[in-house]
Amino acid sequence: MRILVVEDSQMVSRVMRHLITQELSCEVDVAPDMASAKALLAQNEYFVAITDLNLPDAQEGEIVKYVLAKQIPCIVLTGSWDAEQRERLLQLGIVDYVFKENRFSYEYTAKLVKRLRRNQSVKVLVADDSLVSRKFIRSLLEQHLFQVIEADDGISALATLNDNPDIKLLITDYNMPGLDGFGLIIKVREQFSREELAIIGLSSDSDESLSARFIKNGANDFLQKPFVHEEFHCRVLNTLDALDMVTRLWQQANLDYLTNVYNRRYFFNLYEEKLTTIAQKQGTLSLALLDIDLFKKVNDTYGHDVGDEVLIEFSNRLQQSFAQHFTVARIGGEEFVVGFKGLNVEKAYALLDSFRMHLEASPIETSKGMLRISVSSGVAEFSHTENVDELLNRADIGLYEAKSAGRNLVCIADR
């Protein structure tokens, strides 16, 4: 990824290059004038351009139109504040207009570039019965490189969310036929938590209570129509930044730091609840405990760095084999657990034995060469009277039997 900075001040261009490379791993090209910028634009493809308005050979902001004509997102970073000019440039479709007031202005611009890269993978749903309003909001979002989906009322918005559970932001108007904004948010929050989906409410009504009502019903923020471009973008970006922070905190609490699978804490909390539900419904669950054979020998022979590589690849293979339908977690060291909800012990055994044979036949590539590893597993079926510890202990007995019988085996624990 390449970034173009068009700036005649060497001090500003050095600061921007430094801040951008701190935020992103990318190439930053600097052009001190429009002629140099044109030459670079002819030779390279750029993700975004950060341009000054007053250049030695283009003092009327011509560089902005030139960049936009090439369909490159443009951030204007300028030392001159002109309200009319700012409004005109925003109407042209620039990403943002940033005034060079202090170091924070440059830091803001660098973080905005980083946010733009993340935005490419972020889906936003716009729910509004007004076609004009939807298209306007869509255009603003697409300037910031979001993937945008539209819905013309609350009912179709719900259906769209069910079809696209990876949507990260819902922007909804209040007045819509069938299901208004409040009703939509209430139903959405029954399915999606604040950690999964952010919501911004919109309304042109003058009712001062709307903002509080939106937020009390589950929205993250509220914006009164009509709004200016920059306020809209700031609200959207702040909301998504907060969502990212909550996501990171959740991951730190629930994912294993090395392998990125669920950790022991998450697994136990999840399955204490699952076991209660399964017992009430007389459902089926099998739980497997897996241990990499002779893992200490890997650490002693090749070092802990290679041991970590083995753990990471082993967990990747576990996830590829089981995570789509079941729950995979690391519970400590080289021990992992898989929860097979809906499977009896015989079916779980068949899947585990297939995984075991495939692992044995497929060496793991490490920085010290290819290593062959094997895994021993114990699997137990839920009896409807156990807690997680008791079920896991029975699976551990099966694991002990597999180790005692020579390793590289799957053993079913007695019921």
C-alpha positions in Angstrom: 0.0 0.0 0.0 1.3 3.4 -1.0 0.4 6.9 0.4 1.1 10.1 -1.4 1.8 13.3 0.5 1.7 16.5 -1.6 3.3 19.2 0.5 5.9 21.9 -0.1 6.9 22.2 3.5 9.7 19.7 4.3 8.9 19.8 8.0 5.3 18.9 7.5 6.1 16.2 5.0 8.7 14.6 7.3 6.2 14.7 10.2 3.5 13.1 8.1 5.8 10.4 6.7 6.9 9.5 10.3 3.4 9.4 11.7 1.9 7.4 8.8 4.7 4.8 8.9 4.2 4.5 12.7 0.5 3.8 12.2 0.8 1.6 9.0 3.3 -0.6 7.3 3.3 1.2 4.0 5.3 3.2 1.5 5.0 7.0 1.7 5.9 9.1 -1.3 6.3 12.9 -1.0 5.8 15.5 -3.8 6.7 19.1 -3.1 4.6 20.5 -6.0 1.9 19.5 -8.4 4.3 18.6 -11.2 6.0 16.1 -9.0 2.7 14.8 -7.8 1.5 14.2 -11.4 4.7 12.3 -12.2 4.3 10.0 -9.1 0.6 9.5 -9.8 1.5 8.4 -13.4 3.9 5.8 -12.0 2.2 4.4 -9.0 -1.2 3.4 -7.6 -2.1 5.1 -4.3 -4.5 4.2 -1.5 -5.0 7.8 -0.4 -3.4 11.2 -1.1 -2.9 13.8 1.5 -2.6 17.2 -0.2 -2.0 20.8 0.7 -4.0 23.4 -1.2 -1.3 26.0 -1.8 1.5 24.6 -3.8 4.3 26.6 -5.6 2.8 25.7 -9.1 -0.8 25.2 -8.1 -2.0 27.8 -5.6 -5.8 27.4 -6.0 -6.2 23.8 -4.9 -6.0 22.3 -8.4 -4.2 19.2 -7.0 -7.4 18.1 -5.2 -9.5 17.9 -8.4 -6.6 16.1 -10.1 -6.4 13.5 -7.4 -10.2 13.0 -7.2 -10.4 12.6 -11.0 -8.1 9.6 -10.6 -10.6 8.2 -8.0 -8.1 8.3 -5.2 -9.4 9.3 -1.8 -8.1 12.7 -0.9 -7.5 14.3 2.6 -6.9 18.0 2.5 -4.3 19.2 5.1 -4.0 22.9 4.8 -2.7 25.9 6.7 -5.4 28.2 5.5 -8.9 28.0 6.9 -11.5 29.1 4.4 -15.1 28.1 5.3 -16.4 28.6 1.7 -13.5 26.7 0.3 -13.9 23.9 2.9 -17.6 23.5 2.0 -16.8 23.4 -1.7 -14.2 20.7 -1.3 -16.4 18.6 0.9 -19.1 18.8 -1.8 -16.5 17.6 -4.3 -16.1 14.4 -2.2 -12.9 14.7 -0.3 -12.4 12.5 2.8 -11.8 15.3 5.2 -10.5 18.9 5.5 -7.9 19.2 8.2 -6.5 22.6 9.4 -2.8 22.6 10.4 -3.2 23.9 13.9 -0.9 21.7 15.9 0.7 18.3 16.1 -2.7 16.8 16.9 -3.8 17.7 13.4 -1.1 15.6 11.9 -1.8 12.7 14.3 -5.5 12.9 13.4 -4.6 12.7 9.7 -2.4 9.6 10.2 -5.0 7.8 12.3 -7.6 8.7 9.6 -5.5 6.9 7.0 -5.3 3.9 9.2 -9.1 4.0 9.8 -9.7 4.2 6.0 -7.8 1.0 5.5 -9.9 -0.8 8.2 -13.1 0.7 6.7 -12.6 -1.3 3.6 -13.7 -4.5 5.5 -16.5 -2.8 7.5 -20.1 -3.3 6.4 -22.6 -0.5 7.2 -26.3 -0.9 6.9 -28.3 2.3 6.2 -32.0 2.0 7.1 -34.1 5.0 5.9 -37.4 5.2 3.9 -36.2 8.3 2.1 -34.3 7.4 -1.1 -32.6 10.8 -1.2 -31.4 10.5 2.4 -30.2 7.0 1.9 -28.2 7.9 -1.2 -26.7 11.0 0.6 -25.6 8.9 3.6 -24.3 6.2 1.3 -22.1 8.7 -0.6 -20.6 10.0 2.7 -19.8 6.5 3.8 -18.3 5.5 0.5 -16.0 8.5 0.7 -14.5 6.7 3.7 -14.4 3.4 1.9 -17.1 1.5 3.8 -19.1 -1.3 2.3 -22.6 0.1 2.3 -25.9 -1.8 2.2 -29.3 -0.1 2.1 -32.7 -0.9 3.5 -35.9 1.1 2.9 -37.6 0.3 6.2 -37.1 -1.4 9.6 -38.5 -4.8 8.5 -36.1 -5.1 5.5 -33.3 -3.9 7.7 -33.9 -6.8 10.1 -33.9 -9.2 7.2 -30.6 -7.7 5.9 -29.0 -8.1 9.3 -30.0 -11.7 9.5 -28.5 -12.3 6.0 -25.3 -10.3 6.8 -24.4 -11.0 10.5 -21.0 -9.4 9.9 -22.5 -5.9 9.5 -20.7 -3.7 12.1 -22.7 -0.5 12.0 -26.4 0.2 11.6 -27.5 3.8 10.8 -31.2 4.1 11.2 -33.7 6.9 10.7 -36.5 7.3 13.3 -39.6 7.7 11.1 -40.0 4.6 8.9 -43.2 2.7 7.9 -44.0 -0.7 9.4 -41.2 -0.7 12.0 -39.7 2.6 13.1 -36.2 3.3 14.3 -37.0 2.6 18.0 -38.7 -0.7 17.2 -35.8 -1.7 14.9 -33.2 -1.1 17.6 -35.1 -3.0 20.2 -35.4 -6.0 17.9 -31.8 -5.7 16.8 -30.5 -5.7 20.4 -32.3 -8.9 21.1 -29.9 -10.5 18.6 -26.8 -8.4 18.6 -24.9 -7.0 21.6 -23.0 -3.7 21.7 -19.8 -5.8 21.3 -21.1 -7.1 18.0 -22.9 -4.2 16.4 -22.9 -0.4 16.8 -26.0 1.7 16.1 -26.4 5.4 15.3 -29.9 6.9 15.2 -31.0 9.7 12.9 -34.0 12.0 12.9 -35.1 15.3 11.4 -37.8 15.7 14.2 -37.4 18.6 16.6 -38.3 16.4 19.7 -35.5 17.0 22.1 -36.1 13.7 23.8 -35.3 11.6 20.7 -31.5 11.5 21.5 -32.0 10.1 25.0 -34.7 7.7 23.8 -32.5 6.3 21.0 -29.6 5.7 23.4 -31.8 4.2 26.1 -33.3 1.8 23.5 -29.8 0.5 22.6 -28.2 3.0 20.2 -24.6 4.0 20.6 -25.1 7.6 19.4 -27.7 9.9 17.8 -27.4 12.6 15.1 -29.9 15.3 14.3 -30.7 15.9 10.6 -29.6 17.9 8.8 -25.9 17.4 9.7 -22.7 18.6 8.3 -20.3 16.1 6.6 -17.6 16.4 9.3 -19.9 15.8 12.2 -21.3 12.7 10.5 -17.9 11.3 9.9 -16.7 12.1 13.4 -19.7 10.4 15.0 -19.3 7.3 12.7 -15.5 7.0 13.3 -15.8 7.6 17.0 -18.5 5.0 17.3 -16.5 2.4 15.3 -13.3 3.2 17.3 -15.2 2.5 20.5 -16.5 -0.7 19.0 -13.0 -1.7 18.1 -11.8 -1.0 21.6 -14.6 -3.1 23.2 -13.7 -5.9 20.7 -10.0 -5.7 21.7 -10.9 -5.9 25.4 -13.2 -8.8 24.8 -10.5 -10.6 22.9 -7.9 -10.0 25.6 -10.3 -11.5 28.1 -11.5 -14.5 26.1 -8.9 -15.5 23.5 -5.6 -17.3 24.2 -2.8 -14.8 23.7 -0.6 -17.2 21.6 -3.0 -19.3 19.5 -6.0 -17.0 19.2 -8.4 -19.7 20.0 -10.8 -19.4 23.0 -9.1 -19.6 26.4 -10.0 -21.7 29.5 -12.1 -18.9 31.1 -14.3 -18.4 28.0 -14.8 -22.2 27.5 -15.8 -22.8 31.1 -18.2 -19.8 31.2 -19.8 -20.8 27.9 -20.2 -24.5 28.8 -21.5 -24.0 32.3 -24.4 -22.3 30.6 -24.6 -24.8 27.7 -24.7 -27.8 29.9 -27.7 -26.5 31.8 -29.6 -25.9 28.6 -28.6 -29.2 27.1 -29.7 -31.0 30.3 -33.1 -29.3 30.3 -33.7 -30.2 26.6 -32.2 -33.7 26.9 -29.7 -32.8 24.2 -26.4 -34.4 23.3 -22.9 -33.1 23.9 -19.4 -34.7 23.8 -16.3 -33.1 25.1 -12.7 -34.0 24.0 -9.4 -33.2 25.7 -6.4 -33.2 23.4 -2.7 -33.2 24.3 0.2 -32.9 21.9 2.4 -36.0 22.4 5.9 -35.5 23.8 5.6 -31.7 23.5 8.3 -31.1 26.2 10.8 -32.9 23.9 10.0 -30.3 21.2 10.7 -27.4 23.6 13.9 -29.1 25.0 15.3 -30.0 21.5 14.3 -27.0 19.4 13.6 -24.3 21.9 10.4 -22.6 23.1 10.1 -20.4 20.0 9.7 -23.5 17.9 7.3 -24.9 20.5 5.2 -21.8 20.1 5.2 -22.3 16.3 3.9 -25.9 16.8 1.2 -24.7 19.2 0.0 -22.0 16.7 -0.1 -24.4 13.7 -1.8 -27.2 15.8 -4.5 -24.7 16.9 -4.9 -23.5 13.3 -5.5 -27.1 12.2 -7.9 -27.7 15.1 -9.9 -24.6 14.1 -9.9 -25.6 10.4 -11.3 -29.0 11.4 -13.8 -28.1 14.1 -14.3 -24.4 14.8 -17.0 -23.9 12.1 -19.5 -26.1 14.0 -17.9 -26.7 17.4 -16.0 -24.9 20.1 -12.2 -25.0 20.3 -10.2 -23.7 23.3 -6.7 -23.9 24.7 -6.9 -24.7 28.4 -3.2 -24.7 29.2 0.2 -25.6 27.9 -0.2 -28.1 25.1 -3.7 -29.1 26.1 -6.8 -28.2 24.1 -10.5 -28.9 24.4 -13.2 -29.3 21.8 -16.9 -29.1 22.7 -19.0 -31.2 20.2 -22.5 -29.9 20.8 -25.1 -32.2 19.2 -22.8 -35.2 18.8 -22.7 -38.4 20.7 -19.4 -39.9 21.8 -19.1 -42.3 18.8 -19.5 -39.5 16.2 -17.1 -37.2 18.1 -14.6 -40.1 18.3 -14.8 -40.5 14.5 -14.0 -36.9 13.9 -11.2 -36.9 16.4 -9.6 -40.0 15.0 -9.7 -38.6 11.5 -8.0 -35.4 12.8 -5.4 -37.5 14.6 -4.5 -39.5 11.4 -4.3 -36.3 9.3 -2.1 -34.6 11.8 0.3 -37.6 11.9 0.5 -37.7 8.1 1.1 -33.9 7.7 4.3 -32.6 9.3 4.4 -29.0 10.7 6.7 -26.5 9.1 8.8 -24.6 11.6 11.8 -22.3 11.5 13.9 -25.4 12.4 12.5 -27.6 9.6 9.5 -30.0 9.3 8.4 -31.6 12.5 6.1 -34.6 12.8 3.8 -34.5 15.8 1.0 -36.6 17.1 -1.9 -36.0 19.5 -3.6 -38.1 22.1 -7.3 -37.5 23.0 -9.9 -38.5 25.5 -13.6 -38.0 24.8 -16.6 -38.2 27.1 -20.3 -37.8 26.5 -22.4 -35.5 28.8 -24.6 -37.5 31.2 -27.0 -34.6 32.0 -26.0 -34.6 35.7 -22.4 -33.3 35.4 -20.8 -29.9 35.5 -18.0 -28.8 33.2 -15.3 -29.9 35.7 -16.7 -33.4 36.1 -17.2 -33.9 32.3 -13.7 -32.6 31.7 -12.3 -34.9 34.3 -13.9 -37.9 32.6 -12.4 -36.8 29.3 -9.0 -36.5 31.1 -9.3 -40.1 32.1 -9.8 -41.1 28.5 -6.7 -39.0 27.6 -4.7 -40.8 30.3 -5.7 -44.1 28.8 -4.6 -43.0 25.4 -1.2 -41.9 26.7 -0.8 -45.1 28.7 -1.6 -47.2 25.6 1.2 -45.7 23.6 0.0 -42.2 22.6 -1.4 -41.1 19.2 -4.8 -42.6 20.1 -8.3 -41.5 20.8 -9.9 -43.2 23.8 -13.6 -43.0 24.9 -14.1 -42.5 28.6 -16.5 -44.8 30.4 -19.9 -43.4 30.9 
